[in-house]
Amino acid sequence: DLILVDRHTDMVTPMCTQYTYEGLIDEMYSIKHGMVSLDGEVLRKEPGKKSLHPLNSTDTIFNDIRNFNIGVLRPYINKRAQE
């Protein structure tokens, strides 16, 4: 079965994109059970080899910024990098 909904009827759905750091990671890499599978190049490890990275409070940077809106995220990261 296929259900098509005209945008004139459902105008909210296109605006339901996750604009937090954690939400964007989920959309790009699919968080599963608090873990994300990343290529080794992303983690500066072996290129071409996938590894699981936990996303929880043990990762202090992720814990600090997980719920930040992407508009606030860049200035915050720049400030932290200069410290």
mmCIF file of the N, C-alpha and C atoms, coordinates in Angstrom:
data_MODEL
# 
_entry.id   MODEL 
# 
loop_
_atom_site.group_PDB 
_atom_site.id 
_atom_site.type_symbol 
_atom_site.label_atom_id 
_atom_site.label_alt_id 
_atom_site.label_comp_id 
_atom_site.label_asym_id 
_atom_site.label_entity_id 
_atom_site.label_seq_id 
_atom_site.pdbx_PDB_ins_code 
_atom_site.Cartn_x 
_atom_site.Cartn_y 
_atom_site.Cartn_z 
_atom_site.occupancy 
_atom_site.B_iso_or_equiv 
_atom_site.pdbx_formal_charge 
_atom_site.auth_seq_id 
_atom_site.auth_comp_id 
_atom_site.auth_asym_id 
_atom_site.auth_atom_id 
_atom_site.pdbx_PDB_model_num 
ATOM 1   N N  . ASP A 1 1  ? 0.834  -1.182 0.000  1.00 0.00 ? 1  ASP A N  1 
ATOM 2   C CA . ASP A 1 1  ? 0.000  0.000  0.000  1.00 0.00 ? 1  ASP A CA 1 
ATOM 3   C C  . ASP A 1 1  ? 0.874  1.239  0.000  1.00 0.00 ? 1  ASP A C  1 
ATOM 4   N N  . LEU A 1 2  ? 0.421  2.266  -0.668 1.00 0.00 ? 2  LEU A N  1 
ATOM 5   C CA . LEU A 1 2  ? 1.135  3.531  -0.749 1.00 0.00 ? 2  LEU A CA 1 
ATOM 6   C C  . LEU A 1 2  ? 0.164  4.647  -0.412 1.00 0.00 ? 2  LEU A C  1 
ATOM 7   N N  . ILE A 1 3  ? 0.567  5.510  0.497  1.00 0.00 ? 3  ILE A N  1 
ATOM 8   C CA . ILE A 1 3  ? -0.255 6.658  0.874  1.00 0.00 ? 3  ILE A CA 1 
ATOM 9   C C  . ILE A 1 3  ? 0.517  7.913  0.502  1.00 0.00 ? 3  ILE A C  1 
ATOM 10  N N  . LEU A 1 4  ? -0.058 8.751  -0.312 1.00 0.00 ? 4  LEU A N  1 
ATOM 11  C CA . LEU A 1 4  ? 0.546  10.025 -0.694 1.00 0.00 ? 4  LEU A CA 1 
ATOM 12  C C  . LEU A 1 4  ? -0.223 11.147 -0.014 1.00 0.00 ? 4  LEU A C  1 
ATOM 13  N N  . VAL A 1 5  ? 0.516  12.066 0.605  1.00 0.00 ? 5  VAL A N  1 
ATOM 14  C CA . VAL A 1 5  ? -0.115 13.194 1.288  1.00 0.00 ? 5  VAL A CA 1 
ATOM 15  C C  . VAL A 1 5  ? 0.398  14.466 0.635  1.00 0.00 ? 5  VAL A C  1 
ATOM 16  N N  . ASP A 1 6  ? -0.516 15.274 0.168  1.00 0.00 ? 6  ASP A N  1 
ATOM 17  C CA . ASP A 1 6  ? -0.174 16.528 -0.482 1.00 0.00 ? 6  ASP A CA 1 
ATOM 18  C C  . ASP A 1 6  ? 0.400  17.504 0.549  1.00 0.00 ? 6  ASP A C  1 
ATOM 19  N N  . ARG A 1 7  ? 1.419  18.258 0.178  1.00 0.00 ? 7  ARG A N  1 
ATOM 20  C CA . ARG A 1 7  ? 2.055  19.219 1.091  1.00 0.00 ? 7  ARG A CA 1 
ATOM 21  C C  . ARG A 1 7  ? 1.097  20.337 1.511  1.00 0.00 ? 7  ARG A C  1 
ATOM 22  N N  . HIS A 1 8  ? 0.059  20.571 0.766  1.00 0.00 ? 8  HIS A N  1 
ATOM 23  C CA . HIS A 1 8  ? -0.932 21.558 1.190  1.00 0.00 ? 8  HIS A CA 1 
ATOM 24  C C  . HIS A 1 8  ? -1.727 21.045 2.385  1.00 0.00 ? 8  HIS A C  1 
ATOM 25  N N  . THR A 1 9  ? -1.789 19.733 2.548  1.00 0.00 ? 9  THR A N  1 
ATOM 26  C CA . THR A 1 9  ? -2.479 19.112 3.678  1.00 0.00 ? 9  THR A CA 1 
ATOM 27  C C  . THR A 1 9  ? -1.547 18.942 4.866  1.00 0.00 ? 9  THR A C  1 
ATOM 28  N N  . ASP A 1 10 ? -0.302 18.501 4.600  1.00 0.00 ? 10 ASP A N  1 
ATOM 29  C CA . ASP A 1 10 ? 0.675  18.223 5.662  1.00 0.00 ? 10 ASP A CA 1 
ATOM 30  C C  . ASP A 1 10 ? 1.869  19.157 5.507  1.00 0.00 ? 10 ASP A C  1 
ATOM 31  N N  . MET A 1 11 ? 1.797  20.339 6.095  1.00 0.00 ? 11 MET A N  1 
ATOM 32  C CA . MET A 1 11 ? 2.870  21.319 5.953  1.00 0.00 ? 11 MET A CA 1 
ATOM 33  C C  . MET A 1 11 ? 3.914  21.224 7.068  1.00 0.00 ? 11 MET A C  1 
ATOM 34  N N  . VAL A 1 12 ? 3.678  20.430 8.088  1.00 0.00 ? 12 VAL A N  1 
ATOM 35  C CA . VAL A 1 12 ? 4.587  20.348 9.234  1.00 0.00 ? 12 VAL A CA 1 
ATOM 36  C C  . VAL A 1 12 ? 5.740  19.381 8.996  1.00 0.00 ? 12 VAL A C  1 
ATOM 37  N N  . THR A 1 13 ? 5.500  18.262 8.356  1.00 0.00 ? 13 THR A N  1 
ATOM 38  C CA . THR A 1 13 ? 6.499  17.208 8.203  1.00 0.00 ? 13 THR A CA 1 
ATOM 39  C C  . THR A 1 13 ? 7.830  17.693 7.621  1.00 0.00 ? 13 THR A C  1 
ATOM 40  N N  . PRO A 1 14 ? 7.862  18.525 6.577  1.00 0.00 ? 14 PRO A N  1 
ATOM 41  C CA . PRO A 1 14 ? 9.169  18.963 6.066  1.00 0.00 ? 14 PRO A CA 1 
ATOM 42  C C  . PRO A 1 14 ? 9.991  19.768 7.079  1.00 0.00 ? 14 PRO A C  1 
ATOM 43  N N  . MET A 1 15 ? 9.335  20.309 8.078  1.00 0.00 ? 15 MET A N  1 
ATOM 44  C CA . MET A 1 15 ? 10.048 21.099 9.080  1.00 0.00 ? 15 MET A CA 1 
ATOM 45  C C  . MET A 1 15 ? 10.484 20.275 10.288 1.00 0.00 ? 15 MET A C  1 
ATOM 46  N N  . CYS A 1 16 ? 10.324 18.973 10.246 1.00 0.00 ? 16 CYS A N  1 
ATOM 47  C CA . CYS A 1 16 ? 10.647 18.113 11.377 1.00 0.00 ? 16 CYS A CA 1 
ATOM 48  C C  . CYS A 1 16 ? 12.064 17.544 11.322 1.00 0.00 ? 16 CYS A C  1 
ATOM 49  N N  . THR A 1 17 ? 12.960 18.215 10.656 1.00 0.00 ? 17 THR A N  1 
ATOM 50  C CA . THR A 1 17 ? 14.351 17.773 10.610 1.00 0.00 ? 17 THR A CA 1 
ATOM 51  C C  . THR A 1 17 ? 14.997 18.031 11.960 1.00 0.00 ? 17 THR A C  1 
ATOM 52  N N  . GLN A 1 18 ? 15.855 17.112 12.385 1.00 0.00 ? 18 GLN A N  1 
ATOM 53  C CA . GLN A 1 18 ? 16.547 17.269 13.661 1.00 0.00 ? 18 GLN A CA 1 
ATOM 54  C C  . GLN A 1 18 ? 17.696 18.261 13.486 1.00 0.00 ? 18 GLN A C  1 
ATOM 55  N N  . TYR A 1 19 ? 17.672 19.338 14.215 1.00 0.00 ? 19 TYR A N  1 
ATOM 56  C CA . TYR A 1 19 ? 18.723 20.346 14.107 1.00 0.00 ? 19 TYR A CA 1 
ATOM 57  C C  . TYR A 1 19 ? 19.599 20.402 15.342 1.00 0.00 ? 19 TYR A C  1 
ATOM 58  N N  . THR A 1 20 ? 19.779 19.266 15.999 1.00 0.00 ? 20 THR A N  1 
ATOM 59  C CA . THR A 1 20 ? 20.730 19.188 17.104 1.00 0.00 ? 20 THR A CA 1 
ATOM 60  C C  . THR A 1 20 ? 21.918 18.366 16.629 1.00 0.00 ? 20 THR A C  1 
ATOM 61  N N  . TYR A 1 21 ? 23.018 18.466 17.336 1.00 0.00 ? 21 TYR A N  1 
ATOM 62  C CA . TYR A 1 21 ? 24.224 17.722 16.974 1.00 0.00 ? 21 TYR A CA 1 
ATOM 63  C C  . TYR A 1 21 ? 23.939 16.225 16.930 1.00 0.00 ? 21 TYR A C  1 
ATOM 64  N N  . GLU A 1 22 ? 23.307 15.696 17.959 1.00 0.00 ? 22 GLU A N  1 
ATOM 65  C CA . GLU A 1 22 ? 23.005 14.272 18.003 1.00 0.00 ? 22 GLU A CA 1 
ATOM 66  C C  . GLU A 1 22 ? 22.036 13.877 16.884 1.00 0.00 ? 22 GLU A C  1 
ATOM 67  N N  . GLY A 1 23 ? 21.067 14.726 16.602 1.00 0.00 ? 23 GLY A N  1 
ATOM 68  C CA . GLY A 1 23 ? 20.121 14.438 15.537 1.00 0.00 ? 23 GLY A CA 1 
ATOM 69  C C  . GLY A 1 23 ? 20.778 14.367 14.173 1.00 0.00 ? 23 GLY A C  1 
ATOM 70  N N  . LEU A 1 24 ? 21.722 15.268 13.922 1.00 0.00 ? 24 LEU A N  1 
ATOM 71  C CA . LEU A 1 24 ? 22.421 15.243 12.642 1.00 0.00 ? 24 LEU A CA 1 
ATOM 72  C C  . LEU A 1 24 ? 23.322 14.022 12.512 1.00 0.00 ? 24 LEU A C  1 
ATOM 73  N N  . ILE A 1 25 ? 23.967 13.620 13.602 1.00 0.00 ? 25 ILE A N  1 
ATOM 74  C CA . ILE A 1 25 ? 24.773 12.392 13.574 1.00 0.00 ? 25 ILE A CA 1 
ATOM 75  C C  . ILE A 1 25 ? 23.867 11.204 13.267 1.00 0.00 ? 25 ILE A C  1 
ATOM 76  N N  . ASP A 1 26 ? 22.693 11.185 13.877 1.00 0.00 ? 26 ASP A N  1 
ATOM 77  C CA . ASP A 1 26 ? 21.754 10.090 13.640 1.00 0.00 ? 26 ASP A CA 1 
ATOM 78  C C  . ASP A 1 26 ? 21.317 10.052 12.174 1.00 0.00 ? 26 ASP A C  1 
ATOM 79  N N  . GLU A 1 27 ? 21.033 11.200 11.586 1.00 0.00 ? 27 GLU A N  1 
ATOM 80  C CA . GLU A 1 27 ? 20.604 11.234 10.193 1.00 0.00 ? 27 GLU A CA 1 
ATOM 81  C C  . GLU A 1 27 ? 21.726 10.837 9.241  1.00 0.00 ? 27 GLU A C  1 
ATOM 82  N N  . MET A 1 28 ? 22.964 11.211 9.569  1.00 0.00 ? 28 MET A N  1 
ATOM 83  C CA . MET A 1 28 ? 24.085 10.913 8.674  1.00 0.00 ? 28 MET A CA 1 
ATOM 84  C C  . MET A 1 28 ? 24.628 9.500  8.850  1.00 0.00 ? 28 MET A C  1 
ATOM 85  N N  . TYR A 1 29 ? 24.721 9.029  10.095 1.00 0.00 ? 29 TYR A N  1 
ATOM 86  C CA . TYR A 1 29 ? 25.398 7.760  10.379 1.00 0.00 ? 29 TYR A CA 1 
ATOM 87  C C  . TYR A 1 29 ? 24.508 6.705  11.039 1.00 0.00 ? 29 TYR A C  1 
ATOM 88  N N  . SER A 1 30 ? 23.286 7.017  11.371 1.00 0.00 ? 30 SER A N  1 
ATOM 89  C CA . SER A 1 30 ? 22.345 6.094  12.012 1.00 0.00 ? 30 SER A CA 1 
ATOM 90  C C  . SER A 1 30 ? 22.847 5.547  13.349 1.00 0.00 ? 30 SER A C  1 
ATOM 91  N N  . ILE A 1 31 ? 22.475 6.203  14.425 1.00 0.00 ? 31 ILE A N  1 
ATOM 92  C CA . ILE A 1 31 ? 22.823 5.752  15.764 1.00 0.00 ? 31 ILE A CA 1 
ATOM 93  C C  . ILE A 1 31 ? 21.985 4.530  16.094 1.00 0.00 ? 31 ILE A C  1 
ATOM 94  N N  . LYS A 1 32 ? 22.641 3.469  16.518 1.00 0.00 ? 32 LYS A N  1 
ATOM 95  C CA . LYS A 1 32 ? 21.947 2.242  16.914 1.00 0.00 ? 32 LYS A CA 1 
ATOM 96  C C  . LYS A 1 32 ? 22.459 1.802  18.268 1.00 0.00 ? 32 LYS A C  1 
ATOM 97  N N  . HIS A 1 33 ? 21.558 1.739  19.236 1.00 0.00 ? 33 HIS A N  1 
ATOM 98  C CA . HIS A 1 33 ? 21.889 1.305  20.598 1.00 0.00 ? 33 HIS A CA 1 
ATOM 99  C C  . HIS A 1 33 ? 23.015 2.153  21.201 1.00 0.00 ? 33 HIS A C  1 
ATOM 100 N N  . GLY A 1 34 ? 22.982 3.453  20.960 1.00 0.00 ? 34 GLY A N  1 
ATOM 101 C CA . GLY A 1 34 ? 23.986 4.349  21.532 1.00 0.00 ? 34 GLY A CA 1 
ATOM 102 C C  . GLY A 1 34 ? 25.349 4.253  20.888 1.00 0.00 ? 34 GLY A C  1 
ATOM 103 N N  . MET A 1 35 ? 25.435 3.605  19.729 1.00 0.00 ? 35 MET A N  1 
ATOM 104 C CA . MET A 1 35 ? 26.706 3.437  19.024 1.00 0.00 ? 35 MET A CA 1 
ATOM 105 C C  . MET A 1 35 ? 26.529 3.895  17.578 1.00 0.00 ? 35 MET A C  1 
ATOM 106 N N  . VAL A 1 36 ? 27.612 4.376  17.012 1.00 0.00 ? 36 VAL A N  1 
ATOM 107 C CA . VAL A 1 36 ? 27.599 4.754  15.609 1.00 0.00 ? 36 VAL A CA 1 
ATOM 108 C C  . VAL A 1 36 ? 28.778 4.064  14.927 1.00 0.00 ? 36 VAL A C  1 
ATOM 109 N N  . SER A 1 37 ? 28.539 3.514  13.752 1.00 0.00 ? 37 SER A N  1 
ATOM 110 C CA . SER A 1 37 ? 29.586 2.836  12.985 1.00 0.00 ? 37 SER A CA 1 
ATOM 111 C C  . SER A 1 37 ? 30.230 3.861  12.062 1.00 0.00 ? 37 SER A C  1 
ATOM 112 N N  . LEU A 1 38 ? 31.510 4.111  12.269 1.00 0.00 ? 38 LEU A N  1 
ATOM 113 C CA . LEU A 1 38 ? 32.228 5.115  11.490 1.00 0.00 ? 38 LEU A CA 1 
ATOM 114 C C  . LEU A 1 38 ? 33.402 4.496  10.759 1.00 0.00 ? 38 LEU A C  1 
ATOM 115 N N  . ASP A 1 39 ? 33.711 5.055  9.608  1.00 0.00 ? 39 ASP A N  1 
ATOM 116 C CA . ASP A 1 39 ? 34.878 4.625  8.854  1.00 0.00 ? 39 ASP A CA 1 
ATOM 117 C C  . ASP A 1 39 ? 36.133 5.074  9.608  1.00 0.00 ? 39 ASP A C  1 
ATOM 118 N N  . GLY A 1 40 ? 37.193 4.335  9.463  1.00 0.00 ? 40 GLY A N  1 
ATOM 119 C CA . GLY A 1 40 ? 38.440 4.640  10.157 1.00 0.00 ? 40 GLY A CA 1 
ATOM 120 C C  . GLY A 1 40 ? 38.990 6.017  9.856  1.00 0.00 ? 40 GLY A C  1 
ATOM 121 N N  . GLU A 1 41 ? 38.716 6.545  8.655  1.00 0.00 ? 41 GLU A N  1 
ATOM 122 C CA . GLU A 1 41 ? 39.200 7.879  8.294  1.00 0.00 ? 41 GLU A CA 1 
ATOM 123 C C  . GLU A 1 41 ? 38.572 8.956  9.176  1.00 0.00 ? 41 GLU A C  1 
ATOM 124 N N  . VAL A 1 42 ? 37.322 8.772  9.551  1.00 0.00 ? 42 VAL A N  1 
ATOM 125 C CA . VAL A 1 42 ? 36.631 9.745  10.395 1.00 0.00 ? 42 VAL A CA 1 
ATOM 126 C C  . VAL A 1 42 ? 37.256 9.783  11.789 1.00 0.00 ? 42 VAL A C  1 
ATOM 127 N N  . LEU A 1 43 ? 37.635 8.618  12.297 1.00 0.00 ? 43 LEU A N  1 
ATOM 128 C CA . LEU A 1 43 ? 38.211 8.524  13.643 1.00 0.00 ? 43 LEU A CA 1 
ATOM 129 C C  . LEU A 1 43 ? 39.735 8.599  13.649 1.00 0.00 ? 43 LEU A C  1 
ATOM 130 N N  . ARG A 1 44 ? 40.306 8.903  12.480 1.00 0.00 ? 44 ARG A N  1 
ATOM 131 C CA . ARG A 1 44 ? 41.767 8.964  12.325 1.00 0.00 ? 44 ARG A CA 1 
ATOM 132 C C  . ARG A 1 44 ? 42.436 7.653  12.708 1.00 0.00 ? 44 ARG A C  1 
ATOM 133 N N  . LYS A 1 45 ? 41.807 6.566  12.271 1.00 0.00 ? 45 LYS A N  1 
ATOM 134 C CA . LYS A 1 45 ? 42.350 5.227  12.475 1.00 0.00 ? 45 LYS A CA 1 
ATOM 135 C C  . LYS A 1 45 ? 42.599 4.625  11.107 1.00 0.00 ? 45 LYS A C  1 
ATOM 136 N N  . GLU A 1 46 ? 42.491 3.329  10.996 1.00 0.00 ? 46 GLU A N  1 
ATOM 137 C CA . GLU A 1 46 ? 42.739 2.637  9.733  1.00 0.00 ? 46 GLU A CA 1 
ATOM 138 C C  . GLU A 1 46 ? 41.692 3.002  8.685  1.00 0.00 ? 46 GLU A C  1 
ATOM 139 N N  . PRO A 1 47 ? 42.094 3.618  7.566  1.00 0.00 ? 47 PRO A N  1 
ATOM 140 C CA . PRO A 1 47 ? 41.134 3.945  6.503  1.00 0.00 ? 47 PRO A CA 1 
ATOM 141 C C  . PRO A 1 47 ? 40.504 2.682  5.928  1.00 0.00 ? 47 PRO A C  1 
ATOM 142 N N  . GLY A 1 48 ? 39.221 2.761  5.622  1.00 0.00 ? 48 GLY A N  1 
ATOM 143 C CA . GLY A 1 48 ? 38.515 1.646  5.035  1.00 0.00 ? 48 GLY A CA 1 
ATOM 144 C C  . GLY A 1 48 ? 37.983 0.635  6.039  1.00 0.00 ? 48 GLY A C  1 
ATOM 145 N N  . LYS A 1 49 ? 38.409 0.733  7.279  1.00 0.00 ? 49 LYS A N  1 
ATOM 146 C CA . LYS A 1 49 ? 37.955 -0.203 8.310  1.00 0.00 ? 49 LYS A CA 1 
ATOM 147 C C  . LYS A 1 49 ? 36.922 0.498  9.198  1.00 0.00 ? 49 LYS A C  1 
ATOM 148 N N  . LYS A 1 50 ? 35.755 -0.112 9.337  1.00 0.00 ? 50 LYS A N  1 
ATOM 149 C CA . LYS A 1 50 ? 34.692 0.447  10.177 1.00 0.00 ? 50 LYS A CA 1 
ATOM 150 C C  . LYS A 1 50 ? 34.940 0.112  11.639 1.00 0.00 ? 50 LYS A C  1 
ATOM 151 N N  . SER A 1 51 ? 34.580 1.037  12.509 1.00 0.00 ? 51 SER A N  1 
ATOM 152 C CA . SER A 1 51 ? 34.655 0.755  13.939 1.00 0.00 ? 51 SER A CA 1 
ATOM 153 C C  . SER A 1 51 ? 33.472 1.418  14.632 1.00 0.00 ? 51 SER A C  1 
ATOM 154 N N  . LEU A 1 52 ? 33.058 0.826  15.740 1.00 0.00 ? 52 LEU A N  1 
ATOM 155 C CA . LEU A 1 52 ? 31.941 1.354  16.512 1.00 0.00 ? 52 LEU A CA 1 
ATOM 156 C C  . LEU A 1 52 ? 32.449 2.389  17.501 1.00 0.00 ? 52 LEU A C  1 
ATOM 157 N N  . HIS A 1 53 ? 31.730 3.485  17.584 1.00 0.00 ? 53 HIS A N  1 
ATOM 158 C CA . HIS A 1 53 ? 32.087 4.555  18.522 1.00 0.00 ? 53 HIS A CA 1 
ATOM 159 C C  . HIS A 1 53 ? 30.880 4.793  19.431 1.00 0.00 ? 53 HIS A C  1 
ATOM 160 N N  . PRO A 1 54 ? 31.056 4.699  20.746 1.00 0.00 ? 54 PRO A N  1 
ATOM 161 C CA . PRO A 1 54 ? 29.930 4.928  21.655 1.00 0.00 ? 54 PRO A CA 1 
ATOM 162 C C  . PRO A 1 54 ? 29.585 6.416  21.755 1.00 0.00 ? 54 PRO A C  1 
ATOM 163 N N  . LEU A 1 55 ? 28.316 6.703  21.806 1.00 0.00 ? 55 LEU A N  1 
ATOM 164 C CA . LEU A 1 55 ? 27.845 8.078  22.001 1.00 0.00 ? 55 LEU A CA 1 
ATOM 165 C C  . LEU A 1 55 ? 27.120 8.124  23.335 1.00 0.00 ? 55 LEU A C  1 
ATOM 166 N N  . ASN A 1 56 ? 27.860 8.457  24.379 1.00 0.00 ? 56 ASN A N  1 
ATOM 167 C CA . ASN A 1 56 ? 27.278 8.507  25.715 1.00 0.00 ? 56 ASN A CA 1 
ATOM 168 C C  . ASN A 1 56 ? 28.061 9.504  26.572 1.00 0.00 ? 56 ASN A C  1 
ATOM 169 N N  . SER A 1 57 ? 27.804 9.522  27.839 1.00 0.00 ? 57 SER A N  1 
ATOM 170 C CA . SER A 1 57 ? 28.419 10.515 28.725 1.00 0.00 ? 57 SER A CA 1 
ATOM 171 C C  . SER A 1 57 ? 29.912 10.290 28.949 1.00 0.00 ? 57 SER A C  1 
ATOM 172 N N  . THR A 1 58 ? 30.465 9.146  28.542 1.00 0.00 ? 58 THR A N  1 
ATOM 173 C CA . THR A 1 58 ? 31.909 8.948  28.680 1.00 0.00 ? 58 THR A CA 1 
ATOM 174 C C  . THR A 1 58 ? 32.684 9.762  27.652 1.00 0.00 ? 58 THR A C  1 
ATOM 175 N N  . ASP A 1 59 ? 32.043 10.151 26.565 1.00 0.00 ? 59 ASP A N  1 
ATOM 176 C CA . ASP A 1 59 ? 32.646 11.051 25.577 1.00 0.00 ? 59 ASP A CA 1 
ATOM 177 C C  . ASP A 1 59 ? 32.291 12.470 26.013 1.00 0.00 ? 59 ASP A C  1 
ATOM 178 N N  . THR A 1 60 ? 33.228 13.152 26.660 1.00 0.00 ? 60 THR A N  1 
ATOM 179 C CA . THR A 1 60 ? 32.918 14.444 27.284 1.00 0.00 ? 60 THR A CA 1 
ATOM 180 C C  . THR A 1 60 ? 32.485 15.502 26.278 1.00 0.00 ? 60 THR A C  1 
ATOM 181 N N  . ILE A 1 61 ? 33.087 15.523 25.110 1.00 0.00 ? 61 ILE A N  1 
ATOM 182 C CA . ILE A 1 61 ? 32.693 16.521 24.111 1.00 0.00 ? 61 ILE A CA 1 
ATOM 183 C C  . ILE A 1 61 ? 31.274 16.246 23.641 1.00 0.00 ? 61 ILE A C  1 
ATOM 184 N N  . PHE A 1 62 ? 30.966 15.002 23.306 1.00 0.00 ? 62 PHE A N  1 
ATOM 185 C CA . PHE A 1 62 ? 29.615 14.651 22.875 1.00 0.00 ? 62 PHE A CA 1 
ATOM 186 C C  . PHE A 1 62 ? 28.613 14.946 23.981 1.00 0.00 ? 62 PHE A C  1 
ATOM 187 N N  . ASN A 1 63 ? 28.948 14.629 25.207 1.00 0.00 ? 63 ASN A N  1 
ATOM 188 C CA . ASN A 1 63 ? 28.059 14.872 26.334 1.00 0.00 ? 63 ASN A CA 1 
ATOM 189 C C  . ASN A 1 63 ? 27.740 16.362 26.473 1.00 0.00 ? 63 ASN A C  1 
ATOM 190 N N  . ASP A 1 64 ? 28.728 17.217 26.219 1.00 0.00 ? 64 ASP A N  1 
ATOM 191 C CA . ASP A 1 64 ? 28.517 18.663 26.329 1.00 0.00 ? 64 ASP A CA 1 
ATOM 192 C C  . ASP A 1 64 ? 27.646 19.220 25.204 1.00 0.00 ? 64 ASP A C  1 
ATOM 193 N N  . ILE A 1 65 ? 27.806 18.711 23.988 1.00 0.00 ? 65 ILE A N  1 
ATOM 194 C CA . ILE A 1 65 ? 27.171 19.352 22.838 1.00 0.00 ? 65 ILE A CA 1 
ATOM 195 C C  . ILE A 1 65 ? 26.042 18.561 22.198 1.00 0.00 ? 65 ILE A C  1 
ATOM 196 N N  . ARG A 1 66 ? 25.676 17.418 22.721 1.00 0.00 ? 66 ARG A N  1 
ATOM 197 C CA . ARG A 1 66 ? 24.706 16.538 22.058 1.00 0.00 ? 66 ARG A CA 1 
ATOM 198 C C  . ARG A 1 66 ? 23.369 17.209 21.773 1.00 0.00 ? 66 ARG A C  1 
ATOM 199 N N  . ASN A 1 67 ? 22.905 18.101 22.607 1.00 0.00 ? 67 ASN A N  1 
ATOM 200 C CA . ASN A 1 67 ? 21.603 18.736 22.411 1.00 0.00 ? 67 ASN A CA 1 
ATOM 201 C C  . ASN A 1 67 ? 21.689 20.169 21.903 1.00 0.00 ? 67 ASN A C  1 
ATOM 202 N N  . PHE A 1 68 ? 22.889 20.603 21.514 1.00 0.00 ? 68 PHE A N  1 
ATOM 203 C CA . PHE A 1 68 ? 23.048 21.957 20.987 1.00 0.00 ? 68 PHE A CA 1 
ATOM 204 C C  . PHE A 1 68 ? 22.411 22.064 19.607 1.00 0.00 ? 68 PHE A C  1 
ATOM 205 N N  . ASN A 1 69 ? 21.750 23.179 19.360 1.00 0.00 ? 69 ASN A N  1 
ATOM 206 C CA . ASN A 1 69 ? 21.260 23.496 18.037 1.00 0.00 ? 69 ASN A CA 1 
ATOM 207 C C  . ASN A 1 69 ? 22.470 23.766 17.143 1.00 0.00 ? 69 ASN A C  1 
ATOM 208 N N  . ILE A 1 70 ? 22.377 23.422 15.858 1.00 0.00 ? 70 ILE A N  1 
ATOM 209 C CA . ILE A 1 70 ? 23.541 23.576 14.990 1.00 0.00 ? 70 ILE A CA 1 
ATOM 210 C C  . ILE A 1 70 ? 23.961 25.039 14.842 1.00 0.00 ? 70 ILE A C  1 
ATOM 211 N N  . GLY A 1 71 ? 23.058 25.979 15.071 1.00 0.00 ? 71 GLY A N  1 
ATOM 212 C CA . GLY A 1 71 ? 23.412 27.394 15.014 1.00 0.00 ? 71 GLY A CA 1 
ATOM 213 C C  . GLY A 1 71 ? 24.327 27.816 16.152 1.00 0.00 ? 71 GLY A C  1 
ATOM 214 N N  . VAL A 1 72 ? 24.240 27.143 17.275 1.00 0.00 ? 72 VAL A N  1 
ATOM 215 C CA . VAL A 1 72 ? 25.052 27.450 18.455 1.00 0.00 ? 72 VAL A CA 1 
ATOM 216 C C  . VAL A 1 72 ? 26.341 26.627 18.452 1.00 0.00 ? 72 VAL A C  1 
ATOM 217 N N  . LEU A 1 73 ? 26.324 25.531 17.755 1.00 0.00 ? 73 LEU A N  1 
ATOM 218 C CA . LEU A 1 73 ? 27.413 24.564 17.815 1.00 0.00 ? 73 LEU A CA 1 
ATOM 219 C C  . LEU A 1 73 ? 28.743 25.111 17.310 1.00 0.00 ? 73 LEU A C  1 
ATOM 220 N N  . ARG A 1 74 ? 28.760 25.730 16.158 1.00 0.00 ? 74 ARG A N  1 
ATOM 221 C CA . ARG A 1 74 ? 30.026 26.198 15.578 1.00 0.00 ? 74 ARG A CA 1 
ATOM 222 C C  . ARG A 1 74 ? 30.747 27.213 16.460 1.00 0.00 ? 74 ARG A C  1 
ATOM 223 N N  . PRO A 1 75 ? 30.081 28.267 16.933 1.00 0.00 ? 75 PRO A N  1 
ATOM 224 C CA . PRO A 1 75 ? 30.787 29.203 17.823 1.00 0.00 ? 75 PRO A CA 1 
ATOM 225 C C  . PRO A 1 75 ? 31.299 28.524 19.092 1.00 0.00 ? 75 PRO A C  1 
ATOM 226 N N  . TYR A 1 76 ? 30.530 27.570 19.628 1.00 0.00 ? 76 TYR A N  1 
ATOM 227 C CA . TYR A 1 76 ? 30.945 26.862 20.844 1.00 0.00 ? 76 TYR A CA 1 
ATOM 228 C C  . TYR A 1 76 ? 32.209 26.040 20.589 1.00 0.00 ? 76 TYR A C  1 
ATOM 229 N N  . ILE A 1 77 ? 32.240 25.326 19.463 1.00 0.00 ? 77 ILE A N  1 
ATOM 230 C CA . ILE A 1 77 ? 33.410 24.505 19.148 1.00 0.00 ? 77 ILE A CA 1 
ATOM 231 C C  . ILE A 1 77 ? 34.625 25.395 18.903 1.00 0.00 ? 77 ILE A C  1 
ATOM 232 N N  . ASN A 1 78 ? 34.453 26.499 18.209 1.00 0.00 ? 78 ASN A N  1 
ATOM 233 C CA . ASN A 1 78 ? 35.563 27.438 17.997 1.00 0.00 ? 78 ASN A CA 1 
ATOM 234 C C  . ASN A 1 78 ? 36.114 27.957 19.322 1.00 0.00 ? 78 ASN A C  1 
ATOM 235 N N  . LYS A 1 79 ? 35.220 28.302 20.240 1.00 0.00 ? 79 LYS A N  1 
ATOM 236 C CA . LYS A 1 79 ? 35.632 28.793 21.549 1.00 0.00 ? 79 LYS A CA 1 
ATOM 237 C C  . LYS A 1 79 ? 36.403 27.725 22.323 1.00 0.00 ? 79 LYS A C  1 
ATOM 238 N N  . ARG A 1 80 ? 35.894 26.480 22.312 1.00 0.00 ? 80 ARG A N  1 
ATOM 239 C CA . ARG A 1 80 ? 36.571 25.370 23.000 1.00 0.00 ? 80 ARG A CA 1 
ATOM 240 C C  . ARG A 1 80 ? 37.934 25.075 22.398 1.00 0.00 ? 80 ARG A C  1 
ATOM 241 N N  . ALA A 1 81 ? 38.048 25.195 21.077 1.00 0.00 ? 81 ALA A N  1 
ATOM 242 C CA . ALA A 1 81 ? 39.320 24.903 20.406 1.00 0.00 ? 81 ALA A CA 1 
ATOM 243 C C  . ALA A 1 81 ? 40.386 25.930 20.775 1.00 0.00 ? 81 ALA A C  1 
ATOM 244 N N  . GLN A 1 82 ? 39.972 27.165 21.071 1.00 0.00 ? 82 GLN A N  1 
ATOM 245 C CA . GLN A 1 82 ? 40.917 28.219 21.423 1.00 0.00 ? 82 GLN A CA 1 
ATOM 246 C C  . GLN A 1 82 ? 41.357 28.149 22.871 1.00 0.00 ? 82 GLN A C  1 
ATOM 247 N N  . GLU A 1 83 ? 40.633 27.392 23.698 1.00 0.00 ? 83 GLU A N  1 
ATOM 248 C CA . GLU A 1 83 ? 40.976 27.293 25.123 1.00 0.00 ? 83 GLU A CA 1 
ATOM 249 C C  . GLU A 1 83 ? 42.216 26.448 25.326 1.00 0.00 ? 83 GLU A C  1 
# 
